[in-house]
Amino acid sequence: MSKTLVLGLGNPLRGDDGVGPAVIAALQAHPLPSEVTLLDGGAPGLETALLFEGYRRAVIVDAAAMGEAPGTWRRFTPAEAQLLLREASMRGTLHDAGLAEALALAEALGLLPPELVFYGVQPAEVGWAPGMSAPVATAVPAVCAAILHELT
């Protein structure tokens, strides 16, 4: 069973929201340790919680509103992203469930890996058109390099 999951989240049909899948696609061109699984997780919902089962470590890549210049990326630990995780709530409907809710569910079910890292990329535009903005597309190789360094 694989020990590390690299999970790209987002919808490529929604502009810069597709950065997670773009990073996964770029990583597929690189040789990776055999214990690493790359997965395009699409738009996160509660089912994302089940993807973590059996992994020792998860690296999650997603667009993140950080108030930075478009294309700026950051690596976060769960402690640094704690505010987002504390705000996990169902808001009365399963249709609003996203990554924070999926992580809370994974933790409740005992599926959350002991090691969890986030890579967030500041989007320029998240709309209803495919394709990433130039600043976010330019960030993809740097995020890939950082993840590759982390995996090896």
N, C-alpha and C positions, 0 to 999 in steps of 0.2 A: 504494500500500500504506500502511496506517495506520502511524504512527510511535509512538504511545503506546497501550499496553494497560492498562486498568483492570480488574483481575481480582478478583472477589469470590468467596471460597472459603467453603464450609460447607454444612451440610444444614439447611434450615428445619424439618425434621421432628424435629430434635434440640435444641429450645429455642434458647438463645443462640448455638449454633453457626451459626445462620442469619443472623448479622449481616452477613457478606460479601455474600450475595445481596440482603439488605435494602438495603444501601448502593447496590448496582448499580441496584436498582429505583428508589430515590429519585433517583439521578443521572440517570436516563432522563427525568425531568421538567424537566431544565435544558438550556439550549442549550450545546452543547460544540463546541470546535474540530473541524473536519472530520477532522483526523488522529488523533482519539481514538476508540478502540474500547472499548465497555463489554462485559464478558463475565461471566456467571454461570458460574463454573468448577465448581460443585458441590463434592463431597468430593474433596480432592486425592489423586491416585494418580500413578504414574509417567507416565501419559499427559499430565499437566499440563506436563511438560517441553516437549512439542511445541507448546503454545499460545504460547510465546514467540518462535517463529520469525518473523523479519522485523521485529521491533519494536526501536526504539532505546531505548525506556524502558518500564518496567512498574511499575505501582502495584498492590500486592497488599493486599487487605483481608481480614482473618480474625479469628476469635476467638483470643485469646492469653492463656494463663495467666501473668500477670505478678505475681501476689501483691498486686494492688491491689483497691480497692473495685470492685464490679460497675459496669460502665458507663464506667470509666476507660479512656481510649484514649491511645495513643502512636504517634508516627511514628518509625520506625526506618530506618536505613540498613543495608546489608549488614554494614558494619564493626561496628555496634552489635548486630546479630543474629548475629554470627559464631559464637558458642558453639553456637547451634542448628544452624548449617550444618556445623560441624565434627563434630557427632555423627551426621551422616547415615550410616546403615548399613542394610543390608537385613535384619538380624536373622534371616537364614535363610529368609525367605519373602517373596514379592511382596505378600502380603496386608497386610503391615505398612507398606508404602511410603506416605509422606505427602509433605507439602510439602518438608521438608528433603531427602528422597531425590530428589524431582522436580527441585529446584534443582541438586543435585549432578549429576544426569544431564544437565540442560540445559547446565550448564557444560562437562561432558565432551564433549558433542556440538557445542559451539560455538554453542548457541542462546540462551544467556542474554544479555539486553540489557545494554548497557554501563551504563545507568542503571537502578537497581532501588531501590524504596522500599516499605516495609511500613507498613501501618496496622493495629495490633492493638487489639482491644477486649476488656477483661476480662469474661468471662462470669460470670453469677451461677449459672446452671444449664444443664448440658448433659446432657440425659437423653433419654428416648424419647417426648417430647411436643412437638407443634408450638407455635410462638409464642415470642417473646422476652420476657424479664423487662422490667419497667418501666425499670430503670436502663439496660439495654442499648438498648432501643428509644429512650430519650431521647437516647442518644449518637449515634444515626444522623445527625440533621441537622448536628451539629457536625463529625462525620467527613466528611460530604459537603461542608460549607463549606471545610474544610481541603484536601480533594482538588480542589475547584473552584478554589481559590486557587492551588494548585500547577499546575493545567493551563492557567491563563490568565496 
